[in-house]
Amino acid sequence: QLPIHVLMLMLTDMPTFSEAEIQRLALIAEHSIFEPIRQVFMVAQAQGQIRYVKPNLLAGFFLSIIDGINYASALPEASSKDVMASEMVSVLLDGLQTL
């Protein structure tokens, strides 16, 4: 299955849909994609595993990283998507500073 480019869908495709279609797709995306990711961050915050940042912002940030992996995977000499995902999770959790 081809990847869903969430940002592309939201910025270029959805404005061409009817208002009813936009509302329906937004609700589906909210419940099936955005909310589960947001909940993971909320649980991690509640357990003291990560510092507080607005969960909506973290979920959107995470989805933009996934879109970036889809783009980067098509570049010459790209690592596998699994390797890139692992690296991006590390960046998210540990930052960019050297350890």
C-alpha positions as a Python dict, from the first residue, in 0.01 Angstrom:
ca = {
    (1, 'Q'): (0, 0, 0),
    (2, 'L'): (131, 343, -85),
    (3, 'P'): (191, 582, 204),
    (4, 'I'): (-60, 853, 287),
    (5, 'H'): (100, 1194, 266),
    (6, 'V'): (-100, 1356, 546),
    (7, 'L'): (29, 1711, 504),
    (8, 'M'): (-17, 1700, 127),
    (9, 'L'): (-370, 1569, 172),
    (10, 'M'): (-460, 1842, 419),
    (11, 'L'): (-301, 2130, 229),
    (12, 'T'): (-372, 2052, -134),
    (13, 'D'): (-637, 1784, -169),
    (14, 'M'): (-889, 1862, 105),
    (15, 'P'): (-961, 2219, -9),
    (16, 'T'): (-1095, 2074, -335),
    (17, 'F'): (-1354, 1860, -152),
    (18, 'S'): (-1702, 1966, -53),
    (19, 'E'): (-1755, 2094, 302),
    (20, 'A'): (-1934, 1772, 396),
    (21, 'E'): (-1645, 1560, 263),
    (22, 'I'): (-1391, 1774, 447),
    (23, 'Q'): (-1578, 1737, 776),
    (24, 'R'): (-1618, 1362, 728),
    (25, 'L'): (-1249, 1305, 642),
    (26, 'A'): (-1131, 1536, 920),
    (27, 'L'): (-1336, 1339, 1173),
    (28, 'I'): (-1204, 1006, 1045),
    (29, 'A'): (-844, 1132, 1051),
    (30, 'E'): (-892, 1273, 1401),
    (31, 'H'): (-1024, 946, 1542),
    (32, 'S'): (-807, 698, 1354),
    (33, 'I'): (-472, 875, 1316),
    (34, 'F'): (-433, 1188, 1525),
    (35, 'E'): (-606, 1090, 1851),
    (36, 'P'): (-419, 759, 1908),
    (37, 'I'): (-85, 937, 1864),
    (38, 'R'): (-195, 1220, 2092),
    (39, 'Q'): (-297, 964, 2357),
    (40, 'V'): (48, 800, 2348),
    (41, 'F'): (209, 1135, 2426),
    (42, 'M'): (-45, 1209, 2700),
    (43, 'V'): (22, 875, 2870),
    (44, 'A'): (399, 929, 2849),
    (45, 'Q'): (356, 1274, 3006),
    (46, 'A'): (132, 1140, 3282),
    (47, 'Q'): (390, 873, 3363),
    (48, 'G'): (669, 1132, 3375),
    (49, 'Q'): (852, 978, 3080),
    (50, 'I'): (854, 1298, 2875),
    (51, 'R'): (819, 1664, 2963),
    (52, 'Y'): (497, 1850, 2898),
    (53, 'V'): (445, 1990, 2552),
    (54, 'K'): (93, 2034, 2416),
    (55, 'P'): (-12, 1684, 2300),
    (56, 'N'): (-178, 1821, 1986),
    (57, 'L'): (149, 1985, 1885),
    (58, 'L'): (345, 1665, 1951),
    (59, 'A'): (101, 1456, 1746),
    (60, 'G'): (120, 1698, 1452),
    (61, 'F'): (499, 1708, 1480),
    (62, 'F'): (516, 1328, 1481),
    (63, 'L'): (295, 1305, 1171),
    (64, 'S'): (515, 1556, 989),
    (65, 'I'): (819, 1339, 1072),
    (66, 'I'): (642, 1038, 921),
    (67, 'D'): (571, 1239, 605),
    (68, 'G'): (940, 1334, 596),
    (69, 'I'): (1044, 970, 616),
    (70, 'N'): (819, 888, 321),
    (71, 'Y'): (985, 1166, 120),
    (72, 'A'): (1341, 1081, 229),
    (73, 'S'): (1298, 711, 154),
    (74, 'A'): (1276, 791, -217),
    (75, 'L'): (1613, 970, -221),
    (76, 'P'): (1925, 795, -355),
    (77, 'E'): (2112, 588, -96),
    (78, 'A'): (1829, 622, 155),
    (79, 'S'): (1824, 403, 463),
    (80, 'S'): (1529, 172, 513),
    (81, 'K'): (1213, 329, 651),
    (82, 'D'): (1258, 125, 970),
    (83, 'V'): (1607, 270, 1024),
    (84, 'M'): (1488, 624, 951),
    (85, 'A'): (1189, 582, 1185),
    (86, 'S'): (1418, 462, 1463),
    (87, 'E'): (1650, 758, 1409),
    (88, 'M'): (1361, 1005, 1417),
    (89, 'V'): (1217, 855, 1735),
    (90, 'S'): (1563, 897, 1889),
    (91, 'V'): (1571, 1260, 1777),
    (92, 'L'): (1225, 1313, 1923),
    (93, 'L'): (1317, 1156, 2256),
    (94, 'D'): (1684, 1261, 2288),
    (95, 'G'): (1707, 1575, 2075),
    (96, 'L'): (1986, 1661, 1833),
    (97, 'Q'): (2260, 1726, 2084),
    (98, 'T'): (2547, 1482, 2102),
    (99, 'L'): (2520, 1248, 2396),
}
